[in-house]
């Protein structure tokens, strides 16, 4: 069939409805179903030789049933009628043995999405294996062409992926759509002996026609690796720190985690009861735009089937809303925000400077381009990560630094944001430029 899927959208809808009907016939008071299918291919080359060629194709059926306030869930990768019935029955069996939860259940019917939207999320990439190999080779060769100091490679990869799904529940909601996501990446090693450094770069797009020239990706990966040669350690100090845009996205991710329902109702977040309070400086604005055309996290509804909508999460530095699913909202005594499954295209309002402008604004300090480890304590907000990057003097990069640790507290870091760059690198659900923080501890020698 067209688009390469083994099952059409209508076939997925029929499967979902069959599961709902079987659950009702078996005595479920409510039911929700997710049916999905995806496939793709990935190739990788290393030193121009093909290392891997992988094909993937998978499908899944997930069923959640309710017996009053008792909940059970089961899943299967078999779409046959017998397997579908067995999956529903397994979920019902689990529900009978679970404890009642007064927050369990489907969303209010009035909050469910009522209409379909074309958000331009599906652009299948019909590329042959030979074509993908050629792109990967050109990408890697461009890296080697930069300098003879590019001695080795961890490879270049090309991946084309597409999927579609249908979600439905017994309140009459049924929705689904197809999506695509493709990427080109390159990772190389510069130097030799004891002074060797690796770095990488990649581009991810829904529409492969929007990819930059693969040679630019390899070229930039090489230049990043070369710029890290002859790295130094720093003496322990407190100084301004810039998180490069791809890492700044992770910083915003830490904020999202801290104000998400699960962490809030469990009281495992340093931002419990922070609604309406100032978290960031007054110039910080964070908007959620779930209907952004082509966005990596765009959707007309969340994982509960609740309709999504534009909103301001942070305005004037003040937290305007949490990230809540139906369940976590009930646990907190608040309505869902349509965020079951996560956030939808968070846009952090940029300032007027690009990265070079941020460096000049900082004067002297640390530019962080790599983070290591997972040293974030969301209960206290304490933050400590291994890092590498560049020391900056008089607004210019002076030399690379390595084997350091940056530390602070997320509450103080958020409040200490001095500027946000306009050098946005769109790779995921959060769109943000580099972030300059007034002061952090940098531990070295």
N, C-alpha and C positions, 0 to 999 in steps of 0.2 A: 504494500500500500504506500501512498505518498508519505513523505517526511521520514520514512524509515521506521516508524513505530509499528509494532506487531498488533497493537490494539488502537482503535480509534477512540476519540473522546466519547462518542456515544456508547461504545462498548464498555468503557470504564464507568460511565454513568449507569449502565444496566447492571454491572457488577455491584456497584454501590447500593443501588436500589434493592437488588436481590438480598444483600446482607441486611439492610434495614427491614425488609419484609420478613426474613427468617427470624431476626431478633424479636420482632413484634409477635410473631406466631409462637415463639418459645416463651413469651411472658415478660420480656424486657419492658421496663417502664419508659426507657429512652435509649437511644443508640446513636453513635456517630461513627463514620467510616471514612477511611482514606485509602484510595487506590492509586498506585503510581507505576510508571514505567520509564526507564531511562536507558540510553546507550551512548557509546562514543568510542573514540580511538585516541591513543596516545603513542607518540614515537619519541625516542631519545637517541641522540648521537653523542659520541665522545671521541675527540680527536678525529672527526670526520667519519668514524666507523659507526654503523648502526648498532646500538646496544640493546634497545628493547623496542618491540612493537606489541602493543597491547590493545585488545578489544574488550569492551565491557558491555554487558547488557543485563539489566536486572529489572525486577518488578516486585511489587509488594502490596499486600492487603492488610490494613490494620483496623481492628474493630474494638471499640470501647462500648460496653453496655452498662446500663444502670438498672439495679433492682431497688427502687426507692433511692436511698442515699448510699447504697453499696455499689462499688465500681469494680469492673473487671476488664482486662485488656488482653487481647491475643492477636497474633499476626501470622501471616503465611506468605510464601512466595508462589503458591499454587493457586491458580485462578479457576480450577475446575469446580463445578457445582458441589461435589462432595466435600472438597477441601474448604470451600467457602462456608458451607453449613457447619463443618467441624470446627472452624475457627470461631464462628459465632458461639457455638456450644461451649467451646473451651473458655471463652470470655465470660459466659454466663456461669459456668462452674466456678471460676475464680471469684466472681462477684458474690456468690452465695457464701463464701468463706471469709470475705473481708469485713472489716468493721465498718459501721456506718460513719459517714463523714457529712456533717451538715452543710459543708460548702461544695460538695460534689454535685455535678449535674450540668446540663446544657445551659447555654446563655439564655437570657431573655429573648423571646422571639423578635421583639421590636428592634433589637440591636444587630440582628443578622443582616448580611449583605443582601440586597434585593435586586441588583442589576449587574450585568457583565460589563467589563471594561477592556478595551484594547489598549494595553500599555506598552506595546511594541517590544515585547520581551523575547520573541522567538525569531531567531535568524539562523537556521541550520547551515552548517558549513560543510558543503559537499566536497571535501578535499580528499584526494587519493592518498594512499600510504606514501607513494613516490613523491607526491607534492609536499606532504608534511616533512618527509626526510630532507627534501631540497631546502625548505625553509629553515629547518634546524641546522643544516650544514652551513647555510649562508650566515645565519645568526652567529654560530660559533666561529666561523672563519673571520668574520668581521672583528671579533675579539682578538684573535691571534694577529691580525693585520695591524693592530694599534701599535704594538711594540714587541721586540724580541724578548722583553722581560716577562711577557705572558708565556709562562713555561708549560702550563698544564691546564687541563679543563676537567670540571666535574660534569660537563655535558650541557647540551642545549636540548630543550624539549618543546614539543608542539602537541597540544591537546584540543580536541573538538568534542564537546559534550552537549547533549540535548535530552530533555525529559518532559513529561507532562503528567498531570495528576487530576484527580477529582476528589473533593471533600463533600460529605453530605451528612445530614443528621435527621432525626425523626421529627423535627419541627418544620420540615419542608425545605430546608436550605440544601442547595446543591450547586456547587461551583467548581471550576477548574480551568486550567489553561496550560499552554506549553511554554517552556523557557529554553534558552540556550546560554552556554557560557564556554568561552574558548580562551586559551592562553598560549603565549610564547615566552620561554624563559631561557636564561643563559647564566652559568656560573663558572668562573675561571679562577686560576691561581697565578699570582705574579710572584717573581723573585725566585730565589733558590737557597739551598742550605738552611741556615737557621732563620733567615729573614724571608719568610714566605707568607703571603696574605691572599685570602680568597674574598671575593665579593660577587654579587649577582644582581640581576635586574630582570624584571618581567613585566609583561603587559597582559591585561585581562579585558576581554570585551564580550558583549553579547553578540555583536555583529562583527564578523571577521573582516569585513570591508573597512572597518575603522581602525585596524591595527596600524601602528607606525611601521616603517620599513624594518624588517627583522634585523638588518645590519645595524640599525641605530641601537637596538636593544643590546646586541653583543658588544658593540663599540662602547656603550656606556658602562656595561658590566666590567669591561677591561679597564676603563679609566678609573672606575671606583676601586678596583683591586690595586692598581698601580699607585694610586694616591695614598694607600695605607702602608706602603713600604717604609721601613725605618721608623716604625712607631716607637713612641716613648711612653714611659710611665709618668704620672704626675705626682707631686707631693700632695698630701691630703690638704684640702682647702674647702672653703665655701665660696661659691661663685654662681653667676648666671648660667643657665643651661637652656639650649635650644634642642627640642626634639624634632628631628627631621620629619617631614610630612607623613611618610609611611608609619613611623613610630608614634606620631601624634594621634593617629587614628586609634592606636591601642590605648593611649591615655584617655581618650573619649570613651573607649570601650570600658575602661575601669569605672568611669562615672556612671555609665549605663548599668553596669552590674550592681553598683552600690545603690541605685534608686529603682531597681527592679523588684517586682513583687515577692519573689521567693526569698531574697535576702532580707527584705523589709519585714515580712510577717514572721520570719524565723529570728529576727533581730540579730542578724549576723552582718550588719552593715554599719559603717560609721556615719551614714547619712539617714538613719532612722529618724522619723518625724522632722524631715527637712523641707517639706512642702511649704512654699511661701517664704522660704528663707534665702538669704543671699549666699550663694555658693561660689560664684565667680565675680570678677570685677564687673562694673556696670556696662562695659562695652561688649560683653560676651552675650551672644544670642545663638541658640541652638534650635533649629526648626526640624520638624519631622514632616517629610513629604512622601507619603506612601504611593502617590499616583504619578510620580515622576516618570515620564516616558523613557523606557530603556534602562531604568535604574536597577542596580543589582539587588535591591531589597524592595522593589515595587510590588504591590499586590492590592487588589480591591478588598481583601478580607484577610484576617489573621487565621491562625491555626484552629481557632474555635468557630470560624465562620462569621465572626463579628466584622461589620463594615469598618474599614479604616478611614481616617480623615486627616487632613492637614491640621497641624497644631504647633504651637510654640512651646517647647519643652523648657527652655531657659530664655528669659527676656530681662534685660537690664541686670543680668547676673543672678536673677532670682529664679529658683526652681518653680515652674508652673505646673508640672505634672510628673507623675511616676510612669513606669512601664508595667502595666498590669494585664494579666489574663483574666478570664472570667473567674477562675478558681482563686488566684491570689488576691483579686479585688474583693471577693467575698470574705476571704480570711482577714482582710484589712477593713472591712465594712465600707468599701468604696466601689464605684462602678468600674468595669473593665475599661481600659484605654485602647483596646484593639491591638494589644501587643503580645498575644499568645504566640510563642515562637520567636520573639525578639523584636528589635526596633526596625523601622522602615525608613531607609534613606535619611539619615541625620545629616543636616547641612549646618556646619559651623560657620557663622558669618566671618569672612576674611577681612583682614585689615588692608592697608594700602601697599605694604611692602612685600616683595618677593624674598626668597631666601637670602640673597645678597644684601638686601635692605635690612633684614632682621639682623644679620651679622654686624652691619654697621651700627644699628641701633643698640646692640649688645655691647659693642666695644671690645671687651675682653671677657672670655668665658669659654664654655665647652659646647661644641656642636656634637650631639649624639646621633650616630647613624646605625648603631647596632646595639641590641639589648640581649642579654643572656640570662637564663634562669627565670623563675616564676615567683620572685620575692615580693608578693603583694598580700598584705593582711587586710582583708576587707572589714574585719571587725573593728580594728583600730585605725585603719587607713595608712599604716606604716608601709613604706615603699622602699625596697632595696634591690637593685638589679646590677648584675655585671654589665659592663658597657665598653664600647669602643667608639672612636670618632676623631675629632680634631680640636686642637686648642686654637683659639682665636685671639689675635692681638690687634688692637686698633681697627677692628672691623674686618680684618682679613685672616684667612686660614694661615696659621703659622707652621703647624706640623701635626702629623697624625699621633693619636694617643691610643694606648691599649692597656689591658689588664688593670682596669679601674672599676670602681663600684660607685654608682650614684645612689644617694639615699635622701629621703625626706618623708613627709606625710602628705597623703593625697589631699586632705582638706587644705593644708597650707599651700600645696602646689597649685590647686585649683584657684585659690584666692590670690596666689602670687603670679598669675599669668599677666605678663606685661604687654604682649602683642601676639597676634595670630597672622601668619603669612597668607598670601594669596597663591602660593605655589601648591595648589591642590592636586594630588595624585589620586584619581578615582580608581579604586581597586575593589572596594567592598561596600558595605552598607553605611559607612561613615565617610563623609567628605569634609576634610579639614586640611588646612595648610600647616606648615611648621609652627610650633608653639614655643614662644620664649617665656621662660619662668625666671622670676627675679633672683631666686637664690636656692641652691641645693648643696648638700654636702657631697664632695667628690673625694673618695678615698683611694689613695694609691700608696706611694712609698711612705 
